[in-house]
Amino acid sequence: MRPQSFQLLLNSVFDVLDSLSYEDIIIREIAATAYTPAGEALCKGLNMQPICQHRDQGRIYVAPARDILRHPLVQRRVALQRKYRSIGLV
């Protein structure tokens, strides 16, 4: 995965977390299925841990939101950090 694509994908995930937090919807855990080596690298880059193989294809990764919110790209999202910190998730 190209660095620019990686950043766009992460930003879209963080945009969703951000908009949900404005509605007081808090995500405590995030799961993803990685189908490719690039997908696995993305999950590992977000501090996600593999938990099992998907029944059909790929590997399932999971992480508490606090681990994902430690990613450097999230550090500039002050409101998101503040919201999750206020409830003890960061």
C-alpha positions in Angstrom: 0.0 0.0 0.0 1.4 3.4 -0.9 2.0 5.8 1.9 -0.6 8.3 0.5 -3.2 5.6 0.3 -2.4 4.4 3.8 -2.8 7.9 5.2 -6.1 8.4 3.4 -7.5 5.2 4.7 -6.4 6.0 8.3 -7.9 9.5 8.0 -11.2 8.1 6.9 -11.3 5.8 10.0 -10.4 8.6 12.3 -13.0 10.9 10.6 -15.7 8.3 11.5 -14.4 8.0 15.1 -14.4 11.8 15.3 -17.9 12.3 14.0 -19.3 9.5 16.2 -17.7 11.1 19.3 -19.5 14.3 18.6 -22.7 12.3 19.0 -21.3 10.8 22.2 -20.9 7.4 20.5 -17.7 5.8 21.7 -16.0 2.9 20.1 -14.1 0.7 22.6 -12.7 -1.9 20.3 -12.1 -2.1 16.5 -11.8 -5.3 14.4 -10.7 -5.7 10.9 -10.1 -8.6 8.4 -6.8 -8.4 6.5 -6.9 -10.1 3.2 -3.5 -9.1 1.9 0.0 -8.5 3.2 -0.6 -4.8 2.9 -3.8 -5.2 5.0 -1.9 -7.1 7.6 0.8 -4.4 7.7 -1.9 -1.7 8.2 -3.4 -3.6 11.1 -0.1 -4.1 12.7 0.8 -0.4 12.2 -2.4 0.4 14.2 -1.2 -1.8 17.1 -3.9 -4.4 16.2 -3.3 -8.0 17.2 -4.3 -11.1 15.1 -6.9 -13.2 16.9 -7.8 -15.8 14.4 -8.1 -16.8 10.7 -11.2 -15.7 9.0 -13.4 -18.7 8.1 -13.2 -18.0 4.4 -10.1 -15.9 3.8 -7.7 -13.6 5.6 -6.9 -13.0 9.2 -8.9 -11.1 11.8 -7.2 -8.4 13.9 -8.5 -6.5 16.9 -7.4 -3.7 19.2 -8.9 -1.5 21.9 -9.6 2.0 20.6 -7.0 3.4 23.0 -4.3 1.5 21.1 -5.4 2.8 17.8 -5.8 6.3 19.1 -2.0 6.3 20.0 -1.1 6.3 16.3 0.8 9.5 15.4 -1.8 10.5 12.8 -4.4 10.8 15.5 -2.4 13.0 17.7 -3.4 16.1 15.8 -7.1 15.3 16.3 -7.4 17.3 19.5 -11.2 17.0 20.0 -11.1 13.2 19.4 -8.2 12.8 21.9 -10.0 15.0 24.4 -13.3 13.1 24.2 -11.6 9.7 24.6 -9.3 11.0 27.4 -12.3 12.4 29.3 -13.8 8.9 29.7 -10.4 7.2 30.4 -9.9 5.5 27.1 -6.7 7.2 26.1 
